[in-house]
Amino acid sequence: MIKVVVVNPESDKPLCVCGCVNNEAGQRIAFEMEEWLIRSYRLVQIWHDGRLFEQPALRYLQAHCISSGEPALYIHTRGAFNVWNTTRATHRMWEYEFGKCRDKYFHIVNTDRPMVATPFTGSGKDTWYNGFVANAAAFAAIPEIKPDANRFVFESIFAGSDVNVIGTIFDNIGNDNKGIMRQYLFKNYK
C-alpha cells in the first residue's frame, strides 16, 4: 500500500519528495529527516512497504515535476540505512548538502536543459545515496518510471538519456573507487 502525506503544503519553499519505507527503521529515519526538511522544503512523504524500492516516490516526483515545471529534491530513507552502515553520516551529509547548501543545487538545475545535481555521481549517471535535485526537463527526458525488481535501476534512471548529472562533491564514481564516498562521508559528516 502506498500512502502520500503532504507535511507542509502552504509554503513558498521548493518541493521535496521523500520516499519512506514503512518499517521501524524507515519511520525513525523519516521523522528525524522531517525536522530539517520542513525548514527548507514543502515536504511530501511517500510511504510504502519497500517492495517497490524507490519507484513510488520517483514516479510521484516525475509526474509532479513534469506537470508543474518546477525542480524538486528527491530523497529516500532506503539510501540512509542500506549502504555500508553509513546511516548517521548519510543523514548529516543530506542535511548539510540539501539543507544548508540547498540553493547551490537549485541553482545548478535552474536551466531549460535536462539537469540533475547530486553530491555523488556514478559512471553511468548514477545518483548515489538516493538523493538529488532535478528539474522538470530531466524527468521529461526519461521514460515513465515503472516498478522494477532490480533496486539499482532507480539509482540509474538517467543513464542513456540526454540528462546532465552533476556531482557536487565527487563525479563519476565507479566500482574501482566507490570506497572514496564512504571515506568522505565518515571523515566529513561524523
KOLPA-524407 format. One record per atom (N, C-alpha, C, O): y, z, x negated. Coordinates in steps of 0.1 Angstrom, whole numbers, padded with zeros to 4 digits, always signed. Example, Ala and Ser with C-alpha at 12.3 -4.5 7.8 and 13.67 -1.06 7.14 Angstrom:
-0057+0078-0132-0045+0078-0123-0033+0078-0132-0033+0085-0142-0022+0071-0128-0011+0071-0137+0000+0079-0129+0011+0080-0134
***
This chain:
-0012+0000-0008+0000+0000+0000+0012+0000-0009+0013+0007-0019+0022-0008-0005+0035-0009-0013+0046-0003-0004+0047-0006+0008+0054+0006-0010+0065+0012-0003+0078+0010-0011+0078+0012-0023+0088+0005-0004+0101+0003-0010+0110+0014-0006+0112+0017+0006+0116+0021-0016+0125+0032-0014+0138+0029-0020+0139+0027-0033+0149+0027-0012+0162+0025-0017+0169+0038-0019+0171+0046-0010+0172+0042-0032+0176+0055-0035+0191+0057-0033+0196+0066-0027+0199+0047-0038+0214+0049-0036+0220+0035-0033+0226+0029-0043+0219+0030-0021+0224+0016-0018+0239+0014-0018+0244+0003-0020+0246+0025-0015+0261+0024-0013+0268+0025-0026+0276+0034-0028+0265+0016-0035+0271+0017-0049+0276+0003-0053+0270-0007-0050+0286+0003-0062+0290-0010-0068+0284-0012-0082+0288-0021-0089+0274-0004-0085+0267-0005-0098+0257-0016-0097+0254-0021-0087+0253-0021-0109+0242-0031-0109+0229-0026-0103+0227-0014-0102+0221-0035-0100+0208-0031-0094+0197-0028-0105+0197-0035-0115+0189-0018-0102+0177-0016-0110+0165-0015-0100+0165-0008-0090+0155-0023-0103+0143-0022-0096+0133-0016-0105+0129-0021-0115+0127-0004-0100+0118+0004-0108+0105+0004-0101+0103+0009-0090+0095-0002-0108+0081-0001-0103+0075+0012-0106+0077+0017-0117+0069+0019-0096+0065+0032-0097+0050+0033-0093+0047+0031-0081+0041+0037-0102+0027+0039-0099+0026+0052-0092+0030+0062-0097+0020+0051-0080+0019+0063-0071+0007+0072-0075-0003+0073-0067+0008+0078-0087-0002+0088-0091+0006+0099-0097+0018+0099-0098-0001+0110-0102+0007+0121-0107+0016+0118-0119+0028+0122-0119+0011+0110-0128+0019+0107-0140+0030+0097-0136+0042+0099-0140+0028+0088-0127+0038+0078-0123+0049+0085-0115+0061+0082-0117+0045+0095-0106+0055+0102-0099+0064+0110-0108+0076+0111-0106+0058+0117-0117+0066+0126-0127+0076+0117-0134+0087+0120-0136+0071+0106-0140+0079+0097-0148+0090+0091-0139+0102+0091-0143+0087+0087-0127+0097+0080-0118+0108+0090-0115+0120+0086-0115+0105+0103-0112+0115+0112-0108+0123+0117-0120+0135+0119-0119+0117+0117-0132+0125+0120-0144+0135+0109-0147+0147+0111-0150+0130+0096-0145+0139+0085-0148+0150+0084-0137+0161+0079-0140+0147+0087-0125+0157+0086-0114+0170+0094-0117+0180+0089-0114+0168+0105-0124+0180+0113-0128+0191+0105-0135+0203+0106-0132+0186+0097-0145+0196+0090-0153+0199+0076-0147+0210+0071-0149+0189+0070-0140+0191+0057-0135+0202+0057-0124+0210+0047-0123+0202+0067-0116+0212+0067-0105+0226+0069-0109+0236+0066-0102+0228+0073-0122+0242+0074-0127+0247+0060-0131+0259+0058-0131+0238+0051-0134+0243+0037-0138+0239+0026-0129+0244+0015-0131+0230+0028-0119+0225+0017-0111+0224+0021-0096+0223+0032-0092+0223+0010-0088+0218+0011-0075+0203+0010-0077+0198+0001-0083+0195+0020-0072+0181+0021-0076+0172+0018-0064+0174+0023-0053+0163+0009-0066+0152+0006-0057+0139+0009-0064+0136+0003-0074+0131+0018-0058+0118+0021-0063+0108+0014-0055+0108+0014-0042+0098+0007-0062+0087+0000-0055+0075+0008-0059+0069+0008-0070+0070+0016-0049+0058+0025-0051+0046+0017-0047+0045+0010-0037+0035+0018-0056+0023+0012-0053+0011+0019-0061+0014+0028-0069-0001+0016-0058-0012+0023-0064-0016+0018-0078-0025+0024-0084-0010+0008-0083-0012+0004-0097-0022-0007-0098-0023-0014-0108-0030-0010-0087-0040-0021-0088-0034-0035-0090-0040-0043-0096-0022-0037-0086-0015-0050-0088-0006-0049-0100+0002-0059-0102-0007-0039-0108+0001-0038-0120+0016-0039-0117+0021-0031-0109+0023-0048-0124+0037-0048-0122+0042-0058-0111+0053-0059-0109+0032-0065-0105+0036-0076-0096+0044-0072-0084+0054-0079-0082+0042-0061-0077+0050-0058-0066+0065-0056-0069+0074-0061-0062+0068-0049-0080+0082-0047-0084+0089-0060-0089+0100-0063-0086+0081-0068-0097+0087-0080-0102+0089-0090-0091+0099-0098-0091+0079-0091-0082+0081-0100-0070+0093-0097-0062+0101-0105-0058+0095-0084-0060+0107-0079-0052+0120-0083-0060+0129-0088-0054+0120-0080-0073+0131-0083-0081+0134-0098-0081+0146-0102-0080+0124-0106-0083+0126-0121-0084+0133-0126-0071+0142-0133-0071+0127-0122-0059+0133-0126-0047+0147-0121-0045+0156-0129-0041+0150-0109-0049+0164-0103-0047+0173-0111-0056+0184-0115-0052+0170-0112-0069+0179-0119-0078+0182-0133-0074+0194-0138-0075+0172-0141-0070+0174-0154-0066+0183-0155-0053+0192-0163-0053+0180-0146-0044+0188-0147-0031+0202-0142-0033+0211-0147-0026+0204-0132-0041+0218-0126-0043+0226-0132-0054+0238-0132-0054+0219-0138-0064+0226-0144-0075+0230-0134-0086+0237-0137-0095+0226-0121-0084+0231-0111-0093+0220-0108-0103+0208-0109-0100+0224-0104-0115+0214-0099-0125+0210-0085-0122+0216-0078-0114+0199-0081-0128+0194-0067-0125+0185-0062-0136+0180-0070-0144+0183-0049-0137+0174-0043-0146+0161-0041-0139+0160-0037-0128+0150-0045-0147+0136-0042-0142+0131-0032-0152+0132-0033-0164+0124-0022-0146+0118-0012-0154+0105-0007-0147+0105-0007-0134+0095-0003-0154+0082+0001-0147+0077+0013-0154+0075+0013-0166+0073+0023-0146+0067+0035-0151+0055+0033-0159+0052+0041-0168+0047+0022-0156+0035+0019-0164+0038+0018-0179+0030+0022-0187+0049+0012-0182+0052+0010-0196+0055+0023-0204+0055+0023-0216+0057+0033-0196+0060+0046-0203+0048+0055-0205+0049+0065-0212+0037+0051-0199+0025+0060-0202+0012+0053-0206+0002+0059-0206+0013+0040-0209+0001+0033-0213+0000+0029-0228-0011+0027-0233+0011+0028-0235+0010+0022-0248+0012+0033-0259+0023+0039-0260+0002+0035-0267+0003+0042-0280+0008+0056-0278+0014+0062-0288+0007+0062-0267+0011+0076-0265+0026+0077-0268+0030+0087-0275+0034+0068-0264+0049+0068-0267+0057+0072-0255+0069+0068-0254+0052+0079-0245+0059+0082-0233+0073+0088-0235+0083+0082-0230+0074+0099-0242+0087+0105-0244+0097+0096-0252+0108+0095-0248+0092+0090-0262+0101+0081-0270+0105+0069-0261+0117+0065-0262+0096+0064-0253+0100+0052-0245+0110+0056-0235+0120+0049-0232+0109+0068-0229+0119+0073-0219+0132+0074-0225+0142+0070-0220+0133+0080-0237+0145+0082-0244+0152+0068-0248+0164+0067-0247+0143+0059-0252+0148+0046-0256+0154+0039-0243+0165+0033-0244+0147+0039-0232+0152+0033-0220+0165+0040-0216+0175+0033-0212+0166+0053-0216+0178+0060-0212+0190+0056-0221+0201+0054-0216+0187+0055-0233+0198+0051-0242+0202+0036-0240+0213+0033-0238+0192+0028-0241+0194+0013-0241+0200+0009-0227+0209+0001-0226+0193+0013-0216+0197+0008-0203+0207+0017-0196+0212+0014-0185+0209+0029-0202+0219+0038-0196+0232+0037-0204+0242+0031-0199+0232+0043-0216+0244+0043-0224+0248+0029-0229+0260+0027-0231+0239+0020-0231+0242+0007-0236+0241-0004-0225+0240-0016-0228+0241+0000-0213+0239-0009-0202+0247-0021-0202+0242-0032-0200+0260-0020-0205+0269-0031-0204+0265-0042-0214+0268-0054-0212+0260-0038-0226+0255-0048-0236+0245-0057-0230+0246-0070-0232+0236-0052-0222+0225-0060-0216+0231-0070-0206+0227-0081-0205+0239-0064-0197+0245-0073-0187+0255-0083-0192+0256-0094-0186+0261-0080-0203+0270-0090-0210+0262-0102-0215+0265-0113-0213+0250-0099-0221+0241-0109-0226+0237-0119-0215+0237-0131-0217+0234-0114-0203+0228-0122-0193+0239-0128-0184+0236-0134-0174+0252-0125-0187+0263-0130-0179+0266-0144-0182+0276-0148-0189+0257-0153-0177+0258-0167-0180+0251-0175-0169+0243-0169-0162+0254-0187-0168+0246-0196-0158+0233-0200-0163+0224-0204-0156+0231-0199-0177+0218-0203-0183+0208-0192-0180+0211-0180-0179+0195-0195-0179+0184-0185-0177+0183-0176-0189+0180-0180-0200+0186-0163-0187+0187-0154-0198+0181-0140-0195+0183-0135-0183+0174-0134-0204+0169-0121-0203+0172-0113-0216+0172-0119-0227+0176-0101-0214+0179-0092-0226+0169-0080-0225+0168-0073-0214+0163-0076-0236+0153-0066-0236+0154-0059-0250+0157-0066-0260+0150-0047-0252+0150-0041-0265+0141-0048-0275+0145-0051-0287+0129-0051-0271+0119-0057-0280+0113-0070-0273+0108-0069-0262+0113-0081-0281+0106-0093-0275+0094-0096-0284+0093-0092-0296+0084-0102-0278+0072-0107-0284+0073-0122-0288+0082-0129-0283+0064-0126-0295+0064-0140-0300+0062-0150-0288+0066-0162-0290+0057-0146-0277+0056-0155-0265+0067-0152-0255+0064-0153-0243+0079-0148-0258+0089-0143-0249+0085-0131-0241+0089-0129-0230+0076-0123-0248+0071-0111-0241+0083-0101-0240+0092-0100-0249+0083-0093-0230+0093-0082-0228+0085-0069-0229+0081-0063-0219+0084-0064-0242+0076-0052-0244+0082-0040-0238+0094-0039-0236+0073-0031-0234+0076-0018-0228+0082-0019-0214+0089-0009-0210+0079-0029-0207+0082-0030-0193+0096-0027-0189+0099-0020-0179+0106-0032-0196+0120-0031-0192+0128-0042-0198+0128-0045-0210+0136-0048-0189+0146-0059-0193+0156-0061-0182+0155-0057-0171+0167-0067-0186+0177-0072-0177+0177-0087-0177+0176-0093-0187+0176-0093-0164+0175-0107-0163+0186-0112-0153+0190-0104-0144+0190-0124-0154+0199-0130-0145+0191-0138-0134+0179-0140-0136+0198-0142-0124+0191-0150-0113+0185-0163-0118+0175-0167-0114+0192-0169-0127+0187-0182-0133+0174-0180-0140+0166-0190-0140+0172-0169-0146+0159-0166-0153+0148-0166-0143+0137-0172-0145+0150-0159-0132+0139-0158-0122+0137-0171-0115+0126-0174-0110+0148-0179-0113+0146-0192-0107+0139-0202-0115+0134-0212-0111+0139-0200-0129+0133-0209-0138+0118-0207-0140+0111-0215-0147+0112-0197-0133+0098-0194-0135+0091-0195-0121+0098-0194-0111+0078-0197-0121+0071-0198-0108+0072-0184-0101+0075-0174-0107+0069-0185-0088+0069-0172-0080+0058-0163-0086+0047-0167-0089+0062-0150-0087+0054-0140-0093+0043-0136-0083+0046-0132-0072+0030-0138-0088+0019-0135-0079+0010-0125-0085+0010-0123-0097+0001-0119-0077-0009-0110-0083-0017-0117-0094-0020-0129-0093-0021-0109-0104-0030-0114-0115-0038-0102-0120-0033-0091-0121-0051-0105-0123-0060-0095-0127-0057-0091-0142-0062-0080-0146-0050-0099-0149-0046-0096-0163-0032-0090-0163-0022-0096-0161-0032-0077-0166-0019-0069-0166-0009-0075-0176+0003-0073-0174-0014-0081-0187-0005-0085-0197+0003-0098-0193+0013-0101-0199-0001-0105-0183+0006-0116-0178+0020-0113-0174+0029-0121-0174+0022-0100-0169+0035-0096-0164+0045-0093-0176+0057-0093-0173+0040-0091-0188+0049-0090-0199+0053-0104-0204+0062-0105-0213+0046-0114-0200+0048-0128-0205+0053-0137-0194+0050-0149-0194+0060-0132-0183+0063-0141-0172+0073-0152-0176+0074-0162-0169+0080-0150-0187+0090-0160-0191+0084-0170-0201+0091-0180-0205+0072-0168-0206+0065-0177-0215+0064-0191-0209+0062-0193-0198+0067-0201-0218+0065-0215-0213+0077-0220-0205+0076-0231-0199+0087-0212-0203+0099-0216-0195+0111-0218-0204+0110-0217-0216+0121-0223-0197+0134-0225-0204+0142-0212-0205+0154-0213-0210+0137-0201-0202+0144-0188-0202+0146-0184-0217+0136-0184-0224+0158-0180-0220+0161-0175-0233+0159-0160-0233+0166-0153-0225+0150-0154-0240+0147-0140-0240+0152-0134-0253+0147-0138-0264+0162-0125-0252+0168-0119-0264+0164-0105-0266+0164-0097-0257+0159-0102-0278+0156-0088-0282+0168-0082-0289+0173-0087-0299+0173-0071-0283+0185-0065-0289+0182-0056-0301+0191-0053-0309+0170-0051-0302+0166-0043-0313+0157-0051-0323+0160-0052-0334+0146-0056-0317+0136-0064-0325+0133-0077-0317+0130-0076-0305+0133-0088-0323+0130-0101-0317+0117-0106-0323+0114-0105-0335+0109-0112-0315+0097-0119-0319+0086-0111-0326+0081-0114-0336+0083-0099-0320+0072-0091-0325+0059-0097-0321+0056-0101-0310+0050-0098-0331+0037-0104-0329+0026-0093-0332+0029-0082-0335+0014-0098-0331+0002-0088-0333+0002-0083-0347-0002-0071-0349+0007-0090-0357+0007-0086-0371+0018-0075-0374+0017-0069-0384+0028-0074-0365+0038-0064-0368+0043-0056-0356+0054-0051-0357+0034-0055-0346+0039-0047-0334+0039-0032-0337+0046-0025-0329+0033-0027-0347+0035-0013-0351+0049-0009-0354+0053+0002-0354+0057-0019-0358+0071-0017-0361+0078-0011-0349+0088-0003-0350+0075-0015-0337+0081-0010-0325+0078+0005-0323+0087+0013-0320+0065+0009-0325+0061+0023-0324+0068+0031-0334+0074+0042-0331+0069+0027-0346+0076+0034-0357+0091+0036-0353+0096+0047-0355+0097+0025-0348+0111+0026-0345+0113+0036-0333+0122+0044-0334+0104+0036-0323+0106+0045-0312+0105+0059-0317+0113+0068-0313+0095+0062-0325+0093+0076-0329+0104+0081-0339+0108+0093-0339+0109+0072-0347+0120+0076-0356+0133+0078-0349+0141+0087-0352+0136+0070-0339+0150+0069-0333+0151+0076-0319+0162+0080-0315+0140+0079-0313+0140+0084-0299+0130+0096-0298+0121+0096-0289+0132+0106-0306+0123+0118-0306+0124+0126-0293+0118+0136-0292
***
